[in-house]
């Protein structure tokens, strides 16, 4: 009985040490030039990864080799409310990005923790783990003195197979979805890259036609200008005739145009989500999502 008690106390002590040892590596996103959109994988400023030489640390009398089995394909990672580090969990596996650059995998079933790899620390670079799926880890980084969005890349659980996803992004991660909207300093449409829990690009726009995106339940809704084209400011024939598409992206990777809002005054007529309401303030139109029923201004600003 005493032996079991001692083993249990040892397990709790190691788990506590893992969580306390974390520290945040993320800061405000930044970028040098507004017109630069693609991150160069050979850029010497980009963070580098190193594979650890150490074996997995056992939290109990578990097998000596770490489990290679990944979570089920339909599991969803979420961000935890952990101020000490970038911490994601799916209820079985925890992924932590610690202040020393180490990426740690904690398996609560096998009662093991393992350093997967290390991102080389650099005082000139801010970097954060911004998304996690069953098979890939997504990082956002920038130079300390910059502020125009983050460069995004992903790697596998070994820190290998690096895939660049471009720069100047404003990222968010919810319910397994990684939503990348182009960073902007004014009220304007922007670019979109939408990646699902299976690491598939479900939606992409590089023309700067997307106004906003929001996650509701398990689907992402976004609104974009139809047929924006080049130099839209020169298309006087389109005044009052612009069309905005409301699109839903589902967890199975399909996209559906739910409604086309016709006769928009301009391509730069703002369209933003406030919770589950799509707002066109210029025309005082508000629609509940997903029912599309007209509703009131969620901020109570109209008529003031």
Buried (B, 14 or more C-beta within 10 A) or exposed (E): EEEEEEEEEEBEEBBEEBBEBBEBBBBEBBBBEEEBBEBEEEEEBBBEBEEBEEEBBBBEEBEEEBBEEEBEEEBBBBBBEBEBBBBBBBEEBBBBBBBEBBBBBBBBEBBBBBBBBBBEEBEEBBBBBBBBBBBBBBBBBBBEEBBBBBBBBBBBBEBEEBEBBBBBBBBBBBBBBBBBBBBBEEEEBBBBBBBBBBBEEBBEBEBBBBBBBBBBEEBBBBBBBBEBEEEBEEBEEBEEEBBBBBBBBBBEEEBEEBBEBEEBEBBBBBBBBBEBBBBBBEEEBBBBBBEEEEBEBBEEEEEE
